[in-house]
């Protein structure tokens, strides 16, 4: 058993040994003297000489705006986090070789300093391969064109550029004094990313990982390095877990001197176009974290805590523009309840267990099948922490622990910081719930006048790159655009055309991905696309041909570059073969025809999405359902401070710019198996807006109705609570004094709480019931044992207030405590609104 901090004379020697292991000996003495070095032992990271419990959340700086960063970080800290994790995005910072960008959304130093200003730590995942559902996994396109390169293996060209970029980022952090040994917030760094997933594909994989670990450690950053999903992480590099349930799936560190770290606890599931909705409940997420900490874990990171937005063309292949919207902070930075609040309660409960978790001796006590207690004890200090666990997914139960019976709902963990008092149960949610609404802004319908500019469909005479057969798309576009035009022509005689009216020629295109739109003699005939799983596809559509010369134009496109798997540098896209079926002369193969190619769109080259260059083309009055068409309108910013979004349910597929800033790709026409678009509402950051006359430009690939595009404001003003008499008291009820858990309010009882957002008050009570109410926030129904007085009691306690606390007892609501089968549950739905002068 390790000694408690106050008697840890021997721990200094252990810390020094670890420091010598992580850093060269010449630096070790200096780092230890500074008392800023970060080391570790088999229990946790050691920061400034102290073991720490770390609650971390992923927030990716390019997926929000600098104007949003302070509020996101503030809410993360209020949610009980003490660490922010982020990747470093190589292709964002070095889009062209040797040309670097650390401005605006890519200002990494500013972001880290903001985290530090909020008193939080940083985990920096340098990679520089990151995956992250980010375009090309973060690797710049120019890297593909380096001679003799193979990504992520024992390949000298790749290793040279990987090391060069890693050293540049490390030096930038050192120059700004951002590592912990310099007084900065960075306590952990990551090299590579989930390499075990691809290791078997490379003969030189083992050598590469050994090299990468040694290279990273040799940079002398003064903090440990980590490799996630890397069972053979070399030397002092810590192997960490990624997944949904690392408390049960992680085999543990590969050396007893390393702590158990969870670098990615997925708060939902990232989504691609064509996916149905993805969810992960607050209860399941809390259970997974409690389970991990009950089994010697001391760091968990929520991936994502705030997902944000894949602005521009930054999303990986088929990845939606909205990213991890189900995180505790949604795409707009609003608190998603109960996930945010339930995890906050969990963090506070675990902090009450800090001493036992970091210094106690672990043990396990088994009960019936699926029930157990995991304990951490320091007998001489009278410290005892217990995690009472029910792993059964369908069975509630009661356990007798140290002479007391404790009820455990199915798949739940109760946390007892003193081995007596339940301060938290993962399945019993005390925090409030909320529901998000999108309201049409007044600005949406005012001056709703659209103009259009149609792309000229190129012919075989227009495009300038000629080849025998269509060329591979990525090699042509070089990730500067999604689009590549393919054009060819062919001549038919009258007797080549079908004689029967019920037979029409069919254009058949074998495409390597991701999508295409076909035009014959200037007329749009249809579109085709692959999927995230199978990117290649075959397009077949009937068409009308004529005697003489016929023109075929195919707008080929990608929806982001792939971000995962081996040999990314060899992935292919675009048109492969083209044939025409149904002619009298038989099948006409155009695959070896002369093809011309045009990279990008005319509107892109001219920059017509920018205010300064919008009028270099001639705009006309807009018409609906036009393919390969640009639309524009002007609108005023919605009043207030609520987040803003654009509703695109009337459109098909394309991209949107606001005042020259791209808010990302949209693909409303790609329906999920449920028959709905995966995403039809798109985030428009307020920092992109001016008070008046904002320019919106939309490129629509295959047809939509621009007049039905909506400007929306986003709110989470519908708030609810659902608490029973069986719930633990609110976590704020408890404090630790002299190693004992005490109530700060006397008689600790369950309590329901409601709280509106900043500068808002509870304006109305939509629903209130005490007894056995049913349903979810926004859809509650009265059950048995209902008391009609509940609503008036709640209104008296809450109306006109920013927050209110409600007792959970039959007496408070005039209910019959003896009503058969009562669960003594209070359910309330309230509506928040802006404060008025009367409030």
KEPA-474233 format. One record per residue (C-alpha): residue number from 1; x, y, z. Coordinates in steps of 0.5 Angstrom, whole numbers. Example, Ala and Ser with C-alpha at 12.3 -4.5 7.8 and 13.67 -1.06 7.14 Angstrom:
% KEPA-474233
{1 {25 -9 16}},
{2 {27 -2 14}},
% end
This chain:
% KEPA-474233
{1 {0 0 0}},
{2 {3 7 -2}},
{3 {3 12 4}},
{4 {-2 18 4}},
{5 {1 24 2}},
{6 {3 27 8}},
{7 {7 21 10}},
{8 {10 20 3}},
{9 {18 21 5}},
{10 {19 15 1}},
{11 {15 17 -5}},
{12 {20 23 -7}},
{13 {25 17 -9}},
{14 {20 14 -13}},
{15 {18 20 -17}},
{16 {25 21 -18}},
{17 {26 14 -21}},
{18 {20 15 -25}},
{19 {22 22 -28}},
{20 {29 19 -29}},
{21 {26 14 -33}},
{22 {22 19 -37}},
{23 {27 24 -38}},
{24 {34 24 -40}},
{25 {38 24 -33}},
{26 {41 31 -35}},
{27 {34 34 -34}},
{28 {31 30 -28}},
{29 {34 34 -23}},
{30 {32 41 -26}},
{31 {25 38 -27}},
{32 {24 36 -20}},
{33 {27 42 -17}},
{34 {22 46 -21}},
{35 {17 42 -17}},
{36 {13 42 -24}},
{37 {15 36 -27}},
{38 {9 31 -29}},
{39 {11 24 -27}},
{40 {7 17 -26}},
{41 {7 11 -22}},
{42 {2 5 -22}},
{43 {-4 9 -19}},
{44 {-4 16 -23}},
{45 {0 21 -26}},
{46 {4 25 -21}},
{47 {3 33 -22}},
{48 {7 38 -18}},
{49 {9 32 -13}},
{50 {2 30 -12}},
{51 {-2 24 -15}},
{52 {-9 27 -18}},
{53 {-16 24 -21}},
{54 {-17 27 -28}},
{55 {-23 28 -31}},
{56 {-22 31 -38}},
{57 {-26 33 -44}},
{58 {-24 33 -51}},
{59 {-25 40 -54}},
{60 {-22 41 -61}},
{61 {-20 48 -63}},
{62 {-22 48 -70}},
{63 {-29 45 -69}},
{64 {-31 51 -66}},
{65 {-29 59 -66}},
{66 {-25 63 -62}},
{67 {-31 67 -60}},
{68 {-34 60 -57}},
{69 {-28 58 -54}},
{70 {-28 61 -47}},
{71 {-35 59 -46}},
{72 {-34 52 -48}},
{73 {-28 52 -43}},
{74 {-32 55 -37}},
{75 {-38 50 -38}},
{76 {-33 44 -38}},
{77 {-30 47 -32}},
{78 {-37 48 -28}},
{79 {-38 41 -31}},
{80 {-33 38 -26}},
{81 {-27 37 -31}},
{82 {-20 39 -29}},
{83 {-17 37 -36}},
{84 {-18 39 -43}},
{85 {-16 34 -49}},
{86 {-15 36 -56}},
{87 {-11 34 -62}},
{88 {-6 38 -66}},
{89 {-9 38 -74}},
{90 {-3 38 -78}},
{91 {-6 39 -85}},
{92 {-10 45 -82}},
{93 {-3 48 -79}},
{94 {1 46 -86}},
{95 {-4 46 -91}},
{96 {2 47 -96}},
{97 {9 44 -95}},
{98 {13 49 -90}},
{99 {7 54 -90}},
{100 {4 54 -83}},
{101 {-3 57 -81}},
{102 {-4 58 -73}},
{103 {-9 64 -74}},
{104 {-17 64 -72}},
{105 {-20 57 -71}},
{106 {-13 54 -72}},
{107 {-9 59 -66}},
{108 {-7 53 -62}},
{109 {-3 57 -57}},
{110 {-9 62 -56}},
{111 {-13 56 -54}},
{112 {-8 52 -49}},
{113 {-7 59 -46}},
{114 {-15 60 -45}},
{115 {-15 53 -42}},
{116 {-9 55 -37}},
{117 {-13 62 -35}},
{118 {-19 57 -33}},
{119 {-14 53 -28}},
{120 {-15 47 -32}},
{121 {-10 42 -35}},
{122 {-9 40 -42}},
{123 {-7 33 -46}},
{124 {-4 35 -53}},
{125 {-5 29 -58}},
{126 {0 31 -63}},
{127 {-1 25 -67}},
{128 {1 27 -72}},
{129 {-4 22 -75}},
{130 {-10 23 -71}},
{131 {-16 20 -75}},
{132 {-21 24 -71}},
{133 {-26 24 -77}},
{134 {-22 29 -80}},
{135 {-20 30 -87}},
{136 {-15 25 -89}},
{137 {-14 23 -81}},
{138 {-10 30 -80}},
{139 {-5 28 -85}},
{140 {-4 34 -91}},
{141 {-5 32 -98}},
{142 {2 34 -100}},
{143 {5 28 -96}},
{144 {2 23 -101}},
{145 {6 26 -107}},
{146 {13 25 -103}},
{147 {17 20 -107}},
{148 {17 13 -104}},
{149 {13 15 -98}},
{150 {8 10 -94}},
{151 {5 13 -89}},
{152 {5 10 -81}},
{153 {11 5 -82}},
{154 {18 4 -82}},
{155 {19 9 -88}},
{156 {24 14 -88}},
{157 {20 19 -92}},
{158 {14 19 -87}},
{159 {18 19 -81}},
{160 {22 25 -83}},
{161 {16 29 -84}},
{162 {13 26 -78}},
{163 {19 28 -74}},
{164 {20 35 -77}},
{165 {12 37 -75}},
{166 {12 34 -68}},
{167 {19 37 -67}},
{168 {16 44 -69}},
{169 {10 43 -65}},
{170 {14 41 -59}},
{171 {18 47 -60}},
{172 {12 52 -61}},
{173 {10 49 -54}},
{174 {16 50 -51}},
{175 {17 57 -53}},
{176 {11 59 -50}},
{177 {12 56 -44}},
{178 {6 51 -44}},
{179 {9 45 -42}},
{180 {8 43 -34}},
{181 {15 43 -33}},
{182 {15 50 -35}},
{183 {9 52 -31}},
{184 {4 51 -37}},
{185 {-2 47 -37}},
{186 {0 41 -41}},
{187 {1 35 -37}},
{188 {1 29 -42}},
{189 {3 29 -50}},
{190 {1 23 -55}},
{191 {5 21 -60}},
{192 {1 16 -66}},
{193 {-6 14 -65}},
{194 {-9 7 -65}},
{195 {-4 4 -69}},
{196 {-6 -3 -66}},
{197 {-12 -2 -71}},
{198 {-7 -2 -77}},
{199 {0 -6 -75}},
{200 {-1 -12 -78}},
{201 {-2 -9 -85}},
{202 {6 -7 -84}},
{203 {12 -11 -84}},
{204 {16 -5 -81}},
{205 {10 -3 -76}},
{206 {14 -6 -70}},
{207 {20 -2 -71}},
{208 {16 4 -73}},
{209 {12 4 -66}},
{210 {19 3 -63}},
{211 {22 9 -66}},
{212 {16 14 -65}},
{213 {16 12 -58}},
{214 {24 14 -57}},
{215 {23 20 -62}},
{216 {18 23 -57}},
{217 {21 21 -51}},
{218 {28 24 -53}},
{219 {24 31 -54}},
{220 {25 32 -47}},
{221 {18 35 -46}},
{222 {18 34 -38}},
{223 {11 30 -39}},
{224 {9 23 -40}},
{225 {8 21 -47}},
{226 {2 16 -48}},
{227 {0 12 -54}},
{228 {-8 10 -54}},
{229 {-10 3 -56}},
{230 {-2 1 -57}},
{231 {-1 -5 -53}},
{232 {6 -5 -54}},
{233 {7 2 -52}},
{234 {15 2 -52}},
{235 {19 4 -45}},
{236 {16 10 -41}},
{237 {10 11 -46}},
{238 {4 9 -43}},
{239 {-1 5 -47}},
{240 {-8 8 -46}},
{241 {-15 5 -47}},
{242 {-20 8 -52}},
{243 {-28 5 -52}},
{244 {-34 5 -49}},
{245 {-33 1 -43}},
{246 {-26 1 -41}},
{247 {-27 -1 -34}},
{248 {-29 -8 -37}},
{249 {-25 -8 -44}},
{250 {-18 -6 -42}},
{251 {-13 -11 -41}},
{252 {-9 -6 -37}},
{253 {-2 -2 -37}},
{254 {3 -6 -40}},
{255 {8 -5 -34}},
{256 {6 -5 -27}},
{257 {9 2 -26}},
{258 {4 5 -31}},
{259 {-3 8 -29}},
{260 {-9 6 -32}},
{261 {-11 12 -37}},
{262 {-18 12 -41}},
{263 {-16 17 -47}},
{264 {-23 16 -51}},
{265 {-29 15 -47}},
{266 {-34 16 -53}},
{267 {-40 20 -51}},
{268 {-44 18 -57}},
{269 {-42 16 -64}},
{270 {-40 20 -69}},
{271 {-44 20 -75}},
{272 {-44 20 -83}},
{273 {-49 22 -88}},
{274 {-54 17 -89}},
{275 {-54 14 -81}},
{276 {-60 14 -77}},
{277 {-59 18 -70}},
{278 {-54 16 -65}},
{279 {-55 16 -57}},
{280 {-51 14 -51}},
{281 {-55 15 -45}},
{282 {-52 19 -39}},
{283 {-54 13 -34}},
{284 {-49 9 -39}},
{285 {-44 14 -39}},
{286 {-44 15 -32}},
{287 {-44 7 -30}},
{288 {-38 6 -35}},
{289 {-34 12 -31}},
{290 {-35 9 -25}},
{291 {-33 2 -27}},
{292 {-27 5 -29}},
{293 {-25 9 -23}},
{294 {-27 3 -19}},
{295 {-22 -2 -22}},
{296 {-16 3 -21}},
{297 {-17 8 -27}},
{298 {-15 15 -25}},
{299 {-16 19 -32}},
{300 {-22 19 -36}},
{301 {-23 23 -42}},
{302 {-30 24 -45}},
{303 {-29 24 -53}},
{304 {-32 29 -54}},
{305 {-34 33 -49}},
{306 {-36 39 -54}},
{307 {-36 36 -61}},
{308 {-37 42 -65}},
{309 {-38 43 -73}},
{310 {-34 41 -79}},
{311 {-33 47 -82}},
{312 {-31 48 -89}},
{313 {-29 41 -92}},
{314 {-25 39 -86}},
{315 {-30 33 -85}},
{316 {-27 26 -87}},
{317 {-30 21 -92}},
{318 {-38 22 -91}},
{319 {-37 25 -84}},
{320 {-43 29 -82}},
{321 {-42 37 -81}},
{322 {-45 36 -74}},
{323 {-40 33 -70}},
{324 {-42 29 -63}},
{325 {-48 33 -62}},
{326 {-50 28 -57}},
{327 {-44 30 -52}},
{328 {-45 34 -46}},
{329 {-44 40 -49}},
{330 {-48 40 -56}},
{331 {-46 43 -63}},
{332 {-48 50 -61}},
{333 {-44 50 -54}},
{334 {-51 49 -50}},
{335 {-51 44 -44}},
{336 {-54 38 -46}},
{337 {-58 35 -40}},
{338 {-58 31 -36}},
{339 {-52 28 -39}},
{340 {-48 35 -37}},
{341 {-51 35 -30}},
{342 {-51 28 -29}},
{343 {-43 27 -30}},
{344 {-42 33 -26}},
{345 {-45 30 -20}},
{346 {-41 24 -22}},
{347 {-34 28 -22}},
{348 {-36 31 -15}},
{349 {-38 24 -12}},
{350 {-31 21 -14}},
{351 {-27 27 -12}},
{352 {-30 25 -5}},
{353 {-27 19 -6}},
{354 {-20 22 -8}},
{355 {-16 20 -2}},
{356 {-18 13 -2}},
{357 {-18 12 -10}},
{358 {-11 15 -10}},
{359 {-8 12 -4}},
{360 {-12 6 -1}},
{361 {-11 -1 -2}},
{362 {-16 -4 -7}},
{363 {-20 -11 -5}},
{364 {-27 -14 -8}},
{365 {-33 -17 -4}},
{366 {-37 -21 -8}},
{367 {-45 -22 -7}},
{368 {-50 -26 -12}},
{369 {-48 -27 -19}},
{370 {-47 -20 -22}},
{371 {-47 -16 -16}},
{372 {-40 -14 -12}},
{373 {-37 -9 -8}},
{374 {-30 -6 -10}},
{375 {-27 -2 -4}},
{376 {-21 2 -3}},
{377 {-19 3 5}},
{378 {-13 6 9}},
{379 {-15 3 16}},
{380 {-10 8 20}},
{381 {-13 14 17}},
{382 {-21 11 17}},
{383 {-21 12 10}},
{384 {-26 7 6}},
{385 {-29 8 -1}},
{386 {-34 3 -4}},
{387 {-37 2 -11}},
{388 {-43 -2 -10}},
{389 {-44 -5 -17}},
{390 {-50 -9 -21}},
{391 {-47 -11 -27}},
{392 {-54 -15 -29}},
{393 {-57 -11 -35}},
{394 {-64 -13 -33}},
{395 {-64 -15 -26}},
{396 {-65 -10 -20}},
{397 {-63 -12 -13}},
{398 {-61 -11 -6}},
{399 {-54 -13 -3}},
{400 {-52 -13 4}},
{401 {-46 -9 5}},
{402 {-43 -9 12}},
{403 {-50 -10 16}},
{404 {-54 -5 11}},
{405 {-58 -7 5}},
{406 {-57 -2 -1}},
{407 {-62 -2 -7}},
{408 {-58 -3 -14}},
{409 {-62 -2 -20}},
{410 {-60 -6 -26}},
{411 {-53 -4 -29}},
{412 {-51 1 -24}},
{413 {-46 3 -19}},
{414 {-47 7 -12}},
{415 {-41 11 -10}},
{416 {-40 11 -2}},
{417 {-34 15 0}},
{418 {-35 13 7}},
{419 {-37 6 6}},
{420 {-44 8 9}},
{421 {-47 14 5}},
{422 {-49 13 -2}},
{423 {-48 20 -5}},
{424 {-49 18 -12}},
{425 {-52 12 -17}},
{426 {-51 12 -24}},
{427 {-58 10 -26}},
{428 {-61 15 -21}},
{429 {-61 22 -25}},
{430 {-62 28 -20}},
{431 {-60 33 -25}},
{432 {-65 37 -29}},
{433 {-67 35 -37}},
{434 {-67 39 -42}},
{435 {-70 39 -50}},
{436 {-67 43 -55}},
{437 {-72 47 -60}},
{438 {-70 51 -67}},
{439 {-74 57 -67}},
{440 {-75 61 -74}},
{441 {-72 68 -74}},
{442 {-76 74 -76}},
{443 {-70 75 -81}},
{444 {-71 69 -84}},
{445 {-77 71 -88}},
{446 {-75 79 -88}},
{447 {-73 80 -95}},
{448 {-73 73 -97}},
{449 {-70 74 -104}},
{450 {-66 70 -108}},
{451 {-62 70 -114}},
{452 {-58 65 -118}},
{453 {-52 63 -122}},
{454 {-52 57 -126}},
{455 {-45 53 -127}},
{456 {-43 53 -134}},
{457 {-43 45 -136}},
{458 {-37 44 -139}},
{459 {-36 41 -146}},
{460 {-31 36 -149}},
{461 {-28 43 -152}},
{462 {-28 47 -145}},
{463 {-23 43 -140}},
{464 {-16 43 -141}},
{465 {-13 37 -138}},
{466 {-14 31 -143}},
{467 {-12 24 -143}},
{468 {-14 17 -146}},
{469 {-19 15 -141}},
{470 {-22 19 -134}},
{471 {-16 21 -129}},
{472 {-16 19 -122}},
{473 {-20 25 -118}},
{474 {-16 26 -112}},
{475 {-9 26 -116}},
{476 {-13 32 -120}},
{477 {-16 36 -114}},
{478 {-10 35 -109}},
{479 {-16 36 -104}},
{480 {-16 44 -106}},
{481 {-24 42 -108}},
{482 {-29 37 -108}},
{483 {-30 37 -115}},
{484 {-28 35 -122}},
{485 {-31 35 -128}},
{486 {-30 30 -133}},
{487 {-32 31 -140}},
{488 {-32 27 -147}},
{489 {-36 27 -153}},
{490 {-38 22 -158}},
{491 {-42 21 -165}},
{492 {-48 17 -167}},
{493 {-51 16 -173}},
{494 {-59 16 -174}},
{495 {-59 8 -174}},
{496 {-55 8 -168}},
{497 {-61 10 -164}},
{498 {-66 6 -161}},
{499 {-72 5 -166}},
{500 {-77 3 -161}},
{501 {-80 8 -156}},
{502 {-80 4 -150}},
{503 {-72 3 -151}},
{504 {-68 9 -149}},
{505 {-60 9 -148}},
{506 {-57 8 -141}},
{507 {-51 11 -138}},
{508 {-47 7 -134}},
{509 {-41 9 -130}},
{510 {-37 5 -125}},
{511 {-35 10 -120}},
{512 {-29 9 -115}},
{513 {-33 14 -110}},
{514 {-36 18 -107}},
{515 {-41 21 -111}},
{516 {-43 24 -118}},
{517 {-48 28 -122}},
{518 {-49 27 -130}},
{519 {-51 31 -135}},
{520 {-52 29 -142}},
{521 {-52 35 -148}},
{522 {-52 40 -142}},
{523 {-58 37 -139}},
{524 {-58 34 -132}},
{525 {-60 26 -132}},
{526 {-59 24 -125}},
{527 {-54 23 -119}},
{528 {-51 17 -115}},
{529 {-46 16 -109}},
{530 {-43 11 -105}},
{531 {-43 10 -97}},
{532 {-38 11 -92}},
{533 {-37 3 -92}},
{534 {-37 2 -99}},
{535 {-35 8 -103}},
{536 {-35 5 -110}},
{537 {-42 5 -114}},
{538 {-45 4 -121}},
{539 {-49 9 -124}},
{540 {-54 8 -129}},
{541 {-59 13 -132}},
{542 {-63 13 -138}},
{543 {-62 19 -143}},
{544 {-64 22 -149}},
{545 {-59 22 -155}},
{546 {-59 25 -162}},
{547 {-56 24 -168}},
{548 {-49 27 -169}},
{549 {-44 29 -163}},
{550 {-47 28 -156}},
{551 {-43 31 -150}},
{552 {-43 28 -143}},
{553 {-41 32 -137}},
{554 {-40 28 -130}},
{555 {-39 32 -124}},
{556 {-35 27 -120}},
{557 {-34 29 -112}},
{558 {-31 27 -106}},
{559 {-34 28 -99}},
{560 {-28 29 -95}},
{561 {-22 24 -95}},
{562 {-21 18 -92}},
{563 {-18 18 -85}},
{564 {-17 11 -82}},
{565 {-14 4 -84}},
{566 {-7 3 -87}},
{567 {-4 6 -94}},
{568 {-8 12 -94}},
{569 {-4 15 -99}},
{570 {-6 9 -104}},
{571 {-14 11 -104}},
{572 {-17 12 -110}},
{573 {-23 16 -112}},
{574 {-27 18 -118}},
{575 {-30 16 -125}},
{576 {-27 9 -127}},
{577 {-31 6 -133}},
{578 {-36 9 -137}},
{579 {-41 5 -142}},
{580 {-47 7 -146}},
{581 {-52 1 -146}},
{582 {-58 0 -151}},
{583 {-56 3 -158}},
{584 {-57 -1 -164}},
{585 {-50 -2 -165}},
{586 {-49 -5 -158}},
{587 {-46 -3 -152}},
{588 {-41 3 -153}},
{589 {-35 3 -148}},
{590 {-33 10 -147}},
{591 {-27 9 -142}},
{592 {-22 9 -147}},
{593 {-25 16 -150}},
{594 {-21 22 -150}},
{595 {-23 25 -143}},
{596 {-22 33 -141}},
{597 {-22 35 -134}},
{598 {-23 41 -130}},
{599 {-21 42 -123}},
{600 {-27 45 -119}},
{601 {-32 50 -120}},
{602 {-32 56 -124}},
{603 {-36 60 -118}},
{604 {-30 57 -113}},
{605 {-25 60 -118}},
{606 {-28 66 -118}},
{607 {-30 66 -110}},
{608 {-37 68 -111}},
{609 {-39 66 -104}},
{610 {-35 72 -102}},
{611 {-38 79 -101}},
{612 {-32 83 -105}},
{613 {-33 78 -111}},
{614 {-40 76 -111}},
{615 {-42 80 -117}},
{616 {-36 78 -122}},
{617 {-42 74 -125}},
{618 {-49 75 -127}},
{619 {-54 73 -122}},
{620 {-61 72 -124}},
{621 {-68 71 -121}},
{622 {-68 64 -117}},
{623 {-71 58 -120}},
{624 {-72 52 -116}},
{625 {-69 45 -117}},
{626 {-64 47 -121}},
{627 {-57 43 -121}},
{628 {-50 45 -121}},
{629 {-53 52 -119}},
{630 {-51 58 -114}},
{631 {-56 62 -110}},
{632 {-55 68 -106}},
{633 {-59 72 -101}},
{634 {-58 78 -96}},
{635 {-61 77 -89}},
{636 {-60 81 -82}},
{637 {-57 77 -76}},
{638 {-63 75 -71}},
{639 {-64 79 -65}},
{640 {-61 76 -58}},
{641 {-55 72 -56}},
{642 {-58 65 -57}},
{643 {-54 61 -62}},
{644 {-56 61 -70}},
{645 {-57 55 -75}},
{646 {-59 55 -82}},
{647 {-65 50 -84}},
{648 {-63 47 -90}},
{649 {-69 41 -91}},
{650 {-71 44 -97}},
{651 {-65 43 -101}},
{652 {-61 37 -104}},
{653 {-53 37 -103}},
{654 {-48 42 -103}},
{655 {-44 47 -99}},
{656 {-46 54 -95}},
{657 {-42 60 -94}},
{658 {-44 66 -90}},
{659 {-40 72 -91}},
{660 {-35 68 -94}},
{661 {-34 63 -89}},
{662 {-36 56 -90}},
{663 {-41 53 -85}},
{664 {-39 46 -88}},
{665 {-42 41 -93}},
{666 {-50 39 -93}},
{667 {-53 33 -96}},
{668 {-60 33 -94}},
{669 {-62 28 -100}},
{670 {-58 23 -97}},
{671 {-64 19 -93}},
{672 {-62 15 -87}},
{673 {-66 8 -86}},
{674 {-71 11 -82}},
{675 {-73 16 -89}},
{676 {-70 22 -86}},
{677 {-64 26 -87}},
{678 {-58 25 -82}},
{679 {-57 33 -82}},
{680 {-62 38 -84}},
{681 {-60 44 -79}},
{682 {-53 47 -80}},
{683 {-49 51 -75}},
{684 {-48 58 -76}},
{685 {-43 61 -71}},
{686 {-45 68 -69}},
{687 {-38 71 -70}},
{688 {-39 70 -78}},
{689 {-45 75 -77}},
{690 {-46 82 -78}},
{691 {-52 86 -75}},
{692 {-54 87 -82}},
{693 {-54 85 -89}},
{694 {-51 78 -89}},
{695 {-49 75 -95}},
{696 {-51 67 -96}},
{697 {-49 63 -102}},
{698 {-51 56 -103}},
{699 {-48 52 -108}},
{700 {-53 46 -110}},
{701 {-51 40 -113}},
{702 {-57 37 -116}},
{703 {-63 41 -114}},
{704 {-67 45 -108}},
{705 {-72 50 -106}},
{706 {-68 56 -103}},
{707 {-74 60 -101}},
{708 {-75 55 -96}},
{709 {-68 56 -93}},
{710 {-69 58 -86}},
{711 {-65 62 -81}},
{712 {-66 59 -74}},
{713 {-65 61 -67}},
{714 {-63 55 -62}},
{715 {-65 54 -55}},
{716 {-65 49 -49}},
{717 {-71 53 -45}},
{718 {-75 47 -44}},
{719 {-73 44 -38}},
{720 {-75 38 -33}},
{721 {-74 34 -27}},
{722 {-75 27 -25}},
{723 {-73 25 -18}},
{724 {-76 20 -14}},
{725 {-76 19 -6}},
{726 {-71 13 -8}},
{727 {-66 18 -11}},
{728 {-60 20 -7}},
{729 {-59 27 -4}},
{730 {-56 32 -9}},
{731 {-49 31 -9}},
{732 {-48 38 -6}},
{733 {-51 36 0}},
{734 {-44 32 2}},
{735 {-37 34 4}},
{736 {-31 31 7}},
{737 {-29 33 13}},
{738 {-23 29 17}},
{739 {-24 23 12}},
{740 {-31 23 14}},
{741 {-37 24 10}},
{742 {-42 29 13}},
{743 {-48 33 10}},
{744 {-48 40 10}},
{745 {-55 41 11}},
{746 {-57 37 16}},
{747 {-62 32 14}},
{748 {-60 30 7}},
{749 {-66 28 3}},
{750 {-68 27 -5}},
{751 {-69 34 -8}},
{752 {-71 36 -15}},
{753 {-68 42 -18}},
{754 {-69 47 -24}},
{755 {-65 52 -27}},
{756 {-65 57 -33}},
{757 {-60 59 -37}},
{758 {-56 66 -36}},
{759 {-61 72 -36}},
{760 {-67 67 -36}},
{761 {-72 66 -31}},
{762 {-78 60 -31}},
{763 {-84 63 -34}},
{764 {-89 57 -34}},
{765 {-90 50 -31}},
{766 {-92 46 -37}},
{767 {-93 40 -33}},
{768 {-92 37 -26}},
{769 {-94 31 -22}},
{770 {-92 27 -16}},
{771 {-94 20 -16}},
{772 {-92 15 -21}},
{773 {-91 20 -27}},
{774 {-89 17 -34}},
{775 {-85 19 -40}},
{776 {-79 24 -42}},
{777 {-78 31 -42}},
{778 {-83 34 -47}},
{779 {-87 28 -47}},
{780 {-89 27 -39}},
{781 {-96 24 -37}},
{782 {-100 23 -31}},
{783 {-100 16 -28}},
{784 {-103 13 -22}},
{785 {-103 16 -15}},
{786 {-102 23 -18}},
{787 {-104 29 -14}},
{788 {-107 35 -17}},
{789 {-104 40 -12}},
{790 {-97 39 -15}},
{791 {-97 44 -21}},
{792 {-100 50 -16}},
{793 {-94 48 -11}},
{794 {-89 48 -16}},
{795 {-91 54 -19}},
{796 {-91 58 -13}},
{797 {-84 55 -12}},
{798 {-81 57 -19}},
{799 {-85 62 -23}},
{800 {-80 68 -24}},
{801 {-74 65 -21}},
{802 {-68 63 -25}},
{803 {-67 57 -21}},
{804 {-71 53 -15}},
{805 {-71 47 -11}},
{806 {-77 42 -10}},
{807 {-78 37 -4}},
{808 {-79 30 -6}},
{809 {-84 28 -1}},
{810 {-92 26 -1}},
{811 {-93 31 4}},
{812 {-90 37 0}},
{813 {-96 36 -5}},
{814 {-101 33 -1}},
{815 {-100 26 -4}},
{816 {-103 20 -1}},
{817 {-96 17 2}},
{818 {-100 10 2}},
{819 {-102 10 -5}},
{820 {-101 3 -7}},
{821 {-95 2 -12}},
{822 {-93 9 -11}},
{823 {-86 11 -13}},
{824 {-86 18 -10}},
{825 {-83 21 -16}},
{826 {-84 28 -18}},
{827 {-84 30 -25}},
{828 {-84 37 -28}},
{829 {-83 41 -34}},
{830 {-82 48 -34}},
{831 {-81 53 -40}},
{832 {-75 59 -39}},
{833 {-75 65 -42}},
{834 {-71 72 -42}},
{835 {-72 76 -36}},
{836 {-77 82 -37}},
{837 {-77 89 -33}},
{838 {-82 86 -29}},
{839 {-77 80 -26}},
% end
